[in-house]
Amino acid sequence: MTPAKSFSSVKLPEFLVQQARDAAQPLRRSAAGQIEYWVTLGRIVEHAGLTAQEAREAIERYEAGAREAREARMKLEAAPVDAAPDSLEAVKRRMLAANADGSLQTHIRSIVSGNRHKAERRKAA
């Protein structure tokens, strides 16, 4: 049995908590879990020796890429739906939607987990 975690309360700016809520939702994390995740990433960045400017630039590149992906998804969603359900455009649209709502990542994790269990059973047999 693992020991219970102890917790402390801290005051954080509301905009940061709202950003955490927004970022946490597709990943099915709590706002506190998202902030804890960000803290862990920050510790890794510091340990890796990155400067705040380098980390900021990396975040800006990531956000620009995410913005471009959202814009591309919106264009695909706005495109006429005269494509057959198995057409490339329809498949792209479904993949982008699944990626945007987090269900693609969840499905991939499920497949990987299932494959690990199968491998463990084979190994044990």
Buried (B, 14 or more C-beta within 10 A) or exposed (E): EEEEEEEEEEEEEEEEBEBBBEBBBBEEBEBBEBBEBBEEEEEEBEEEEBEEEEBEEEEEEEEEEEEEEEEEBEEBEEEEEEBEEEEEBBEBBEEBBBBBEEEBBBEEEEEEEEEEEEEEEEEEE
